[in-house]
Amino acid sequence: MIVFVINVAAALILTALAFFRPGMGIGVALILGRHTFPDRVTPIIAAAPLLCLASFFGYRLSGRALRLTGESVSAVLLITTIVLVGGFRHLSTSNDTIRMLSNDKAFFLMAAVVPLLLLTNALRDQDVRIDFLRSILGISFLMAALTIATGGGDRAGALGGGPITLATFLGISIIVLVHHHDSLIPSELQAFETPIRIGLGLIYLYGIWLTESRQPLLSLVLVLGAGSVAGLTRDRAHATSPKQFRRIRRLRSLSVMAIGVAAVGLLQLIFGGSDSRFTLLANPGKEVGRSRAFVWDAGLEMARTAGILGHGFGATVVAQAPEIVFYPHNIFLELFAEVGPVLTFVAGAMMVVAGARATRSGHRLFGLLALYAFLGAQFSGDLYNSRFLFVFLLATTVVKAEAKAKAELPAQKHTEIGQLHATWT
């Protein structure tokens, strides 16, 4: 009873905070989704929709309009259609597990993911965006601290939550620390920002290690390497001395090596596993019985018999590969099995279009976060954790569009001034 009261109090405090600081509400709602804590245990899970609602009203009452984009509306329509097709197919089933999974997934997608997609447009405002990133770092620190304080255990997750989910948003926090260059801490502590970032990064990294989740760590190395290569390519264009060129070449070589190691590790994850999880890196062939290939085979079997509209939410619970698997560890296989090929193709096409736009003009930080979430969706993804991919991919286009407009405005004014000067002279 005491734990329940504490959780309710925490949910109410977070909801009030979301009203006054919408960016923090969005960030906390993104992290406190399913699998962060044990499902159906704590009211904090149910607080995600309340946080979104409080953030919306707080944002609107601050005098700002929530401007929607074609991408955000399309994403909401896609999620709603997925729920309509897959979420009500097992209401009459006698299998309690399937009915529970179906109801939970439909509720979470409509009550938490859809509001998050709409609220992502608020991230174009710098103060909302900074609060959003700070909340991610703060919640990640608390979750990592809880995991470390409890000693980790077997496949550690904070307070018994999902280890992959914990490792995923700890990886997200590390990417934010490395690639967000504006200050993330109060002005009084800015002199200590570098050691604070390093210390937090080490805590997050140790938290990932305690989860023994291979995919988030390998994806993190690959994304950090890709971000480094992109940054070094930009720096090379402005380098002027031979010493700078040598330094850039050396760092680029190390980054490419890191990308290669991570890519090989992810490939080995498909075909091999290990009892101690991380011994995969030293001896990939030690055990093959727990590889992603076996899990994907079960998802493929469900997909082959899915029909046009799929089997419905929760259908993957019956897959055997080689043990009962509640999801096929791949978002496209899960979509194919549960809602059929048509919606899977539409979702994939929308991701490709958004990714192409992000590549041309996307926001660098959110682009790397979207890449990290996309990799996770291929090896450990499900429709619960897909919220990271949807939100970051959408944020990439939203934030960059606003930043680009601000960058073009001074240039436009400069041109107008030049034309006026020419007229007078």
C-alpha positions as CSV (number, residue, x, y, z in Angstrom):
1,M,0.0,0.0,0.0
2,I,2.8,2.4,0.9
3,V,4.5,1.7,-2.5
4,F,1.2,2.4,-4.3
5,V,0.7,5.7,-2.5
6,I,4.3,6.7,-3.3
7,N,3.8,5.9,-7.0
8,V,0.6,7.9,-7.1
9,A,2.2,10.8,-5.5
10,A,5.1,10.6,-8.0
11,A,2.7,10.5,-10.9
12,L,0.8,13.5,-9.7
13,I,4.1,15.5,-9.1
14,L,5.3,14.6,-12.6
15,T,2.0,15.6,-14.1
16,A,2.1,19.0,-12.4
17,L,5.7,19.5,-13.5
18,A,4.6,18.7,-17.1
19,F,2.0,21.5,-17.0
20,F,4.6,24.1,-16.1
21,R,7.5,22.6,-18.1
22,P,5.9,20.9,-21.2
23,G,9.3,19.8,-22.5
24,M,9.9,17.8,-19.4
25,G,6.5,16.3,-19.6
26,I,7.1,15.1,-23.1
27,G,10.5,13.6,-22.2
28,V,9.2,11.8,-19.1
29,A,6.2,10.5,-21.0
30,L,8.5,9.1,-23.7
31,I,10.7,7.2,-21.3
32,L,8.0,6.1,-18.8
33,G,6.2,4.0,-21.4
34,R,5.7,0.2,-21.3
35,H,8.6,-2.0,-20.0
36,T,10.4,0.9,-18.2
37,F,8.9,-0.6,-15.0
38,P,7.1,-4.0,-14.6
39,D,3.9,-3.8,-16.6
40,R,0.6,-3.5,-14.7
41,V,2.4,-2.7,-11.4
42,T,2.8,1.0,-10.9
43,P,0.5,4.0,-11.6
44,I,3.6,5.8,-13.1
45,I,3.0,3.7,-16.3
46,A,-0.6,5.0,-16.6
47,A,0.7,8.6,-16.0
48,A,2.2,8.8,-19.6
49,P,-1.1,9.9,-21.1
50,L,-1.7,12.3,-18.2
51,L,1.8,13.8,-18.8
52,C,1.0,14.3,-22.5
53,L,-2.3,16.0,-21.6
54,A,-0.7,18.3,-19.0
55,S,2.1,19.2,-21.4
56,F,-0.4,20.1,-24.1
57,F,-2.4,22.4,-21.9
58,G,0.7,23.9,-20.4
59,Y,2.1,24.6,-23.9
60,R,-1.2,26.1,-25.1
61,L,-1.7,28.3,-22.1
62,S,1.8,29.7,-22.5
63,G,0.4,31.4,-25.6
64,R,1.9,29.1,-28.2
65,A,0.1,27.3,-30.9
66,L,0.9,23.6,-31.6
67,R,1.6,23.7,-35.3
68,L,1.1,20.4,-36.9
69,T,2.9,19.1,-40.0
70,G,2.0,16.7,-42.7
71,E,4.5,14.2,-41.2
72,S,2.9,14.3,-37.8
73,V,-0.6,14.0,-39.1
74,S,0.4,11.0,-41.3
75,A,2.1,9.3,-38.4
76,V,-1.0,9.7,-36.2
77,L,-3.2,8.3,-39.0
78,L,-0.9,5.4,-39.4
79,I,-0.9,4.5,-35.7
80,T,-4.6,4.9,-35.5
81,T,-5.1,2.6,-38.5
82,I,-2.8,0.0,-37.0
83,V,-4.8,0.0,-33.8
84,L,-8.1,-0.3,-35.6
85,V,-6.8,-3.2,-37.7
86,G,-4.9,-5.1,-35.1
87,G,-6.2,-3.9,-31.7
88,F,-9.7,-5.3,-31.8
89,R,-9.1,-8.7,-33.3
90,H,-8.8,-10.7,-30.1
91,L,-11.6,-9.3,-28.0
92,S,-13.5,-12.6,-28.1
93,T,-10.5,-14.9,-27.7
94,S,-10.4,-17.3,-24.8
95,N,-6.6,-16.8,-24.4
96,D,-6.2,-14.3,-21.5
97,T,-2.6,-13.6,-22.4
98,I,-3.4,-12.6,-26.0
99,R,-6.3,-10.5,-24.9
100,M,-4.2,-8.7,-22.3
101,L,-1.4,-8.0,-24.8
102,S,-3.9,-6.8,-27.4
103,N,-5.7,-4.5,-25.0
104,D,-2.5,-3.1,-23.5
105,K,-0.9,-2.4,-26.9
106,A,-4.0,-0.7,-28.3
107,F,-4.4,1.4,-25.2
108,F,-0.7,2.5,-25.1
109,L,-0.5,3.3,-28.8
110,M,-3.6,5.5,-28.7
111,A,-3.2,7.0,-25.2
112,A,0.6,7.7,-25.2
113,V,2.2,7.3,-28.6
114,V,-0.4,9.3,-30.6
115,P,-0.2,12.3,-28.1
116,L,3.6,12.1,-28.2
117,L,3.6,12.3,-32.0
118,L,1.5,15.4,-31.9
119,L,3.5,17.0,-29.1
120,T,6.8,16.4,-31.0
121,N,6.0,19.5,-33.0
122,A,6.5,21.5,-29.8
123,L,10.2,20.6,-29.9
124,R,10.8,23.3,-32.5
125,D,10.8,25.7,-29.6
126,Q,14.2,25.8,-28.1
127,D,13.2,26.0,-24.4
128,V,10.8,23.0,-24.8
129,R,13.6,21.1,-26.6
130,I,16.1,21.8,-23.8
131,D,13.7,20.7,-21.1
132,F,12.9,17.6,-23.2
133,L,16.6,16.6,-23.3
134,R,17.2,17.5,-19.7
135,S,14.3,15.3,-18.6
136,I,15.7,12.3,-20.6
137,L,19.1,12.7,-18.9
138,G,17.5,13.1,-15.5
139,I,15.2,10.1,-15.7
140,S,18.0,8.0,-17.2
141,F,20.3,8.9,-14.3
142,L,17.6,7.8,-11.8
143,M,17.1,4.5,-13.6
144,A,20.8,3.8,-13.9
145,A,21.3,4.7,-10.2
146,L,18.5,2.4,-9.2
147,T,20.0,-0.4,-11.3
148,I,23.5,0.1,-9.9
149,A,22.3,0.4,-6.3
150,T,20.4,-2.9,-6.5
151,G,23.4,-4.7,-7.8
152,G,22.1,-5.4,-11.3
153,G,21.3,-9.1,-11.0
154,D,20.4,-11.3,-14.0
155,R,19.6,-9.1,-17.0
156,A,19.1,-6.0,-14.8
157,G,16.2,-3.6,-15.3
158,A,15.4,-0.8,-13.0
159,L,13.0,-2.2,-10.4
160,G,12.3,-5.2,-12.5
161,G,11.6,-3.4,-15.8
162,G,12.7,-4.6,-19.2
163,P,16.5,-4.6,-19.6
164,I,16.5,-3.8,-23.3
165,T,14.2,-0.8,-22.7
166,L,16.5,0.5,-19.9
167,A,19.6,0.0,-22.0
168,T,18.0,1.7,-24.9
169,F,17.2,5.0,-23.2
170,L,20.6,5.0,-21.4
171,G,22.1,4.8,-24.9
172,I,19.8,7.7,-26.0
173,S,21.2,9.7,-23.1
174,I,24.8,9.0,-24.0
175,I,24.1,10.2,-27.6
176,V,22.6,13.4,-26.2
177,L,25.6,14.0,-24.0
178,V,28.0,13.6,-26.9
179,H,26.2,15.4,-29.7
180,H,24.2,18.1,-28.0
181,H,26.6,21.0,-27.9
182,D,24.5,23.7,-26.1
183,S,24.5,23.8,-22.3
184,L,22.3,21.3,-20.6
185,I,22.9,22.3,-17.0
186,P,22.2,25.5,-15.0
187,S,24.5,28.4,-15.7
188,E,26.0,28.2,-12.2
189,L,27.5,24.8,-13.1
190,Q,28.5,25.5,-16.6
191,A,32.2,25.6,-15.6
192,F,31.9,21.9,-14.6
193,E,29.8,20.8,-17.7
194,T,32.6,18.7,-19.2
195,P,33.3,16.6,-16.1
196,I,29.6,16.3,-15.4
197,R,29.0,15.0,-18.9
198,I,31.8,12.5,-18.7
199,G,30.6,11.3,-15.2
200,L,27.0,10.9,-16.4
201,G,28.2,9.1,-19.5
202,L,30.2,6.6,-17.5
203,I,27.2,5.9,-15.2
204,Y,24.9,5.4,-18.2
205,L,27.5,3.1,-19.8
206,Y,27.8,1.0,-16.6
207,G,24.0,0.8,-16.4
208,I,23.9,-0.6,-20.0
209,W,26.6,-3.1,-19.1
210,L,24.5,-4.3,-16.1
211,T,21.6,-5.0,-18.4
212,E,23.7,-7.4,-20.4
213,S,21.8,-6.2,-23.5
214,R,24.1,-6.5,-26.5
215,Q,22.1,-4.8,-29.2
216,P,21.8,-1.3,-27.5
217,L,25.5,-1.3,-26.8
218,L,26.5,-2.3,-30.3
219,S,24.0,0.1,-31.9
220,L,25.4,2.9,-29.6
221,V,29.0,2.3,-30.8
222,L,27.9,2.3,-34.4
223,V,25.9,5.5,-34.1
224,L,28.6,7.3,-32.2
225,G,31.1,6.2,-34.9
226,A,28.8,7.5,-37.6
227,G,28.3,10.8,-35.8
228,S,32.0,11.2,-35.4
229,V,32.7,10.5,-39.1
230,A,30.0,13.0,-40.1
231,G,31.5,15.6,-37.8
232,L,35.1,15.0,-38.9
233,T,34.0,15.3,-42.5
234,R,32.6,18.7,-41.8
235,D,35.7,19.7,-39.8
236,R,38.0,18.6,-42.7
237,A,36.3,21.1,-45.0
238,H,37.5,23.9,-42.6
239,A,41.0,22.4,-41.8
240,T,44.0,24.6,-42.8
241,S,47.1,22.9,-41.5
242,P,48.8,19.5,-42.1
243,K,48.5,18.8,-38.3
244,Q,44.8,19.2,-38.4
245,F,44.5,17.0,-41.5
246,R,46.5,14.2,-39.7
247,R,44.4,14.4,-36.6
248,I,41.2,14.2,-38.6
249,R,42.4,11.2,-40.6
250,R,43.5,9.4,-37.4
251,L,40.2,10.0,-35.6
252,R,38.2,9.1,-38.8
253,S,40.1,5.8,-39.0
254,L,39.3,5.0,-35.4
255,S,35.6,5.9,-36.0
256,V,35.4,3.7,-39.0
257,M,37.0,0.8,-37.1
258,A,34.3,1.3,-34.3
259,I,31.6,1.2,-36.9
260,G,33.0,-2.0,-38.4
261,V,33.3,-3.7,-35.0
262,A,29.7,-2.8,-34.1
263,A,28.4,-3.9,-37.5
264,V,30.1,-7.3,-37.2
265,G,28.7,-7.6,-33.7
266,L,25.2,-6.9,-34.9
267,L,25.6,-9.5,-37.7
268,Q,26.9,-12.0,-35.2
269,L,23.9,-11.2,-33.0
270,I,21.7,-12.6,-35.8
271,F,23.4,-15.9,-36.0
272,G,24.9,-16.5,-32.6
273,G,24.3,-15.9,-28.9
274,S,26.0,-16.6,-25.6
275,D,25.2,-17.6,-22.1
276,S,26.9,-14.6,-20.6
277,R,25.6,-12.2,-23.3
278,F,28.7,-10.1,-23.7
279,T,31.0,-13.1,-24.4
280,L,29.5,-12.9,-27.8
281,L,32.1,-10.3,-28.7
282,A,34.9,-12.7,-27.8
283,N,33.5,-16.0,-29.0
284,P,30.5,-15.4,-31.3
285,G,30.1,-19.1,-32.1
286,K,29.8,-20.3,-28.5
287,E,26.0,-20.8,-28.6
288,V,23.6,-20.4,-31.5
289,G,20.4,-21.5,-29.8
290,R,19.5,-18.0,-28.7
291,S,20.3,-16.1,-31.9
292,R,18.0,-13.6,-33.5
293,A,17.7,-15.9,-36.5
294,F,15.6,-18.4,-34.4
295,V,13.4,-15.6,-33.1
296,W,12.9,-14.1,-36.6
297,D,12.0,-17.6,-38.0
298,A,9.0,-17.6,-35.6
299,G,8.0,-14.1,-36.7
300,L,8.4,-15.2,-40.4
301,E,6.2,-18.2,-39.8
302,M,3.5,-15.9,-38.3
303,A,3.9,-13.5,-41.2
304,R,3.5,-16.2,-43.8
305,T,0.1,-17.0,-42.5
306,A,-0.9,-13.5,-41.7
307,G,-3.2,-12.7,-44.6
308,I,-4.0,-9.2,-45.7
309,L,-4.9,-7.9,-42.2
310,G,-2.6,-10.0,-40.1
311,H,-3.5,-12.1,-37.0
312,G,-4.2,-9.1,-34.7
313,F,-2.3,-7.7,-31.7
314,G,-0.8,-10.3,-29.4
315,A,-0.7,-13.1,-32.0
316,T,3.1,-13.4,-31.7
317,V,2.6,-14.8,-28.2
318,V,2.0,-18.2,-29.7
319,A,5.3,-18.3,-31.7
320,Q,7.8,-20.9,-30.7
321,A,11.5,-20.1,-31.3
322,P,12.7,-22.2,-29.5
323,E,10.8,-21.1,-26.5
324,I,7.7,-19.0,-26.1
325,V,8.5,-15.5,-27.5
326,F,6.2,-12.6,-26.9
327,Y,7.5,-10.6,-29.8
328,P,9.8,-11.4,-32.8
329,H,12.5,-8.8,-31.9
330,N,11.8,-6.9,-35.2
331,I,9.2,-4.2,-35.7
332,F,8.6,-5.1,-39.3
333,L,8.0,-8.8,-38.6
334,E,5.7,-7.9,-35.7
335,L,3.7,-5.5,-37.9
336,F,3.6,-8.1,-40.7
337,A,2.3,-10.8,-38.4
338,E,-0.2,-8.6,-36.5
339,V,-1.6,-6.2,-39.0
340,G,-0.6,-7.6,-42.4
341,P,1.6,-6.7,-45.4
342,V,-0.3,-3.6,-46.5
343,L,0.2,-1.5,-43.3
344,T,3.7,-2.9,-43.0
345,F,4.6,-1.6,-46.4
346,V,3.0,1.8,-45.7
347,A,4.9,2.1,-42.4
348,G,8.2,1.2,-44.1
349,A,7.6,3.6,-46.9
350,M,6.8,6.5,-44.5
351,M,10.0,5.7,-42.6
352,V,12.1,5.7,-45.8
353,V,10.6,9.1,-46.9
354,A,11.1,10.6,-43.5
355,G,14.7,9.2,-43.3
356,A,15.5,10.6,-46.8
357,R,14.2,14.0,-45.8
358,A,16.2,13.9,-42.6
359,T,19.4,12.9,-44.4
360,R,19.1,16.0,-46.7
361,S,18.2,18.6,-44.1
362,G,17.6,16.8,-40.8
363,H,18.7,17.9,-37.3
364,R,21.9,16.1,-36.5
365,L,21.2,15.1,-32.9
366,F,17.7,13.8,-33.6
367,G,18.9,12.2,-36.8
368,L,21.5,10.1,-34.8
369,L,18.8,9.3,-32.2
370,A,16.5,8.2,-35.0
371,L,19.3,6.0,-36.4
372,Y,19.9,4.5,-33.0
373,A,16.2,3.8,-32.5
374,F,15.9,2.3,-36.0
375,L,18.7,-0.1,-35.4
376,G,17.1,-1.2,-32.1
377,A,13.8,-1.7,-33.9
378,Q,15.4,-4.3,-36.2
379,F,17.0,-6.4,-33.5
380,S,15.0,-5.8,-30.3
381,G,12.0,-3.7,-31.4
382,D,8.3,-4.0,-30.7
383,L,5.4,-1.6,-31.1
384,Y,5.9,-0.4,-27.5
385,N,9.4,0.7,-27.9
386,S,8.8,1.9,-31.5
387,R,7.8,5.2,-29.8
388,F,11.5,6.2,-29.7
389,L,11.8,5.7,-33.5
390,F,8.6,7.5,-34.4
391,V,9.3,10.5,-32.1
392,F,12.9,11.0,-33.0
393,L,12.3,10.5,-36.7
394,L,9.5,13.1,-36.7
395,A,11.6,15.5,-34.5
396,T,14.4,15.4,-37.1
397,T,12.2,17.0,-39.7
398,V,10.3,19.3,-37.3
399,V,13.3,20.8,-35.5
400,K,15.4,21.3,-38.6
401,A,12.6,23.0,-40.5
402,E,12.4,25.6,-37.8
403,A,16.2,26.0,-37.5
404,K,16.6,26.3,-41.3
405,A,13.9,29.1,-41.4
406,K,15.8,31.0,-38.7
407,A,19.1,30.6,-40.5
408,E,17.6,31.8,-43.8
409,L,16.0,34.9,-42.2
410,P,19.3,36.9,-41.6
411,A,20.4,36.0,-45.1
412,Q,17.1,37.3,-46.5
413,K,17.4,40.5,-44.5
414,H,21.0,41.0,-45.7
415,T,19.9,40.7,-49.3
416,E,17.1,43.2,-48.8
417,I,19.5,45.7,-47.2
418,G,21.9,45.2,-50.1
419,Q,19.2,45.9,-52.6
420,L,18.1,49.0,-50.7
421,H,21.7,50.3,-50.6
422,A,22.1,49.7,-54.3
423,T,18.9,51.7,-55.0
424,W,20.0,54.7,-52.9
425,T,23.5,54.8,-54.4
